[in-house]
Amino acid sequence: MQEEKILDSLFYIDKKPILDTLSKLSPTETELLVNFKKVELKTLLKLTFCNLLFNKVLILKKRYLRSTRKSPVRECLVVETGDRFFDYNINGYESIFVNQIDDESYYHLIPYLKSVYRSAFSKNNYFKIVLKEKALGDFFQLNFFRNLFNYQALNFRGKEVQSEVSDYLEELNSSLSYLLDNHPKKAASIIKKIKGNIFLLTDVDSEFYRSFKDNYLEGLEKEESSIIFDFFLESSFEVLFESFASIEEFFDFSYFVPSGGYDSGMDFGDFDF
């Protein structure tokens, strides 16, 4: 009986009209829409970075490096360009990530993100760049004086969509794992629509990844595959969720340095460390 009630409430979750709106927003735009009064710059940068990984513009990898032949081997997280680095349509607020990197080398994660953080300049500056995107700008009251004094406010439609998106994400967060275990095709349909917004769900972690892979992806026919589902099959996803909770900490001037520091000869590419 309890399951029937759950299924009744979830039956149309993959067909709700708000999904069409959500599918047009990146996780950065969605987070700013829902929490623009209190969201932190580091959170927006984290979501932008994760979405670029999701879309294969960038790749996150582990490398095992030593500064000299006698130095101990260290595990390092590095960023590289992905398959879609050259054909993905980069917008303004994503460009600060792409402009820090090229396809001829790899970049250590921490100094790379530190450099991105500096390029964002400030929370208000990054807000303005994100709000230039039409998909989000349609929901805000934008004019010269609001931009000048950094005062953002939602218009009538924005308030409606903010409420609808918040409610939907809350519903989805409490139900997606259940759908994945019991109705994987419905869960996959939702994931395909929300795309990078999956990073806004608190229950999406390495355990979710394994469940999604076991219950759906392993049986996915090759012709049904897509860039969205391919991402979950790549090692970049596993590496991301091993460090997902700590990524925001790296977007700061007081960036993390391992105990004992780094070897003096360690190569950090073009970044000051």
Salt bridges, closest charged atoms under 4 A:
ASP14 OD2 - LYS15 NZ 3.54
ASP14 OD1 - LYS186 NZ 3.26
GLU80 OE1 - LYS61 NZ 3.35
GLU80 OE2 - ARG63 NH2 2.77
ASP87 OD1 - ARG84 NE 3.89
ASP138 OD2 - LYS134 NZ 3.08
GLU160 OE1 - ARG157 NH1 3.39
GLU171 OE1 - LYS16 NZ 2.77
ASP230 OD2 - LYS56 NZ 3.93
GLU234 OE2 - LYS56 NZ 3.35
GLU242 OE1 - LYS62 NZ 2.82
GLU248 OE2 - LYS46 NZ 3.85
ASP252 OD2 - LYS42 NZ 3.53
ASP263 OD1 - ARG74 NH2 3.42
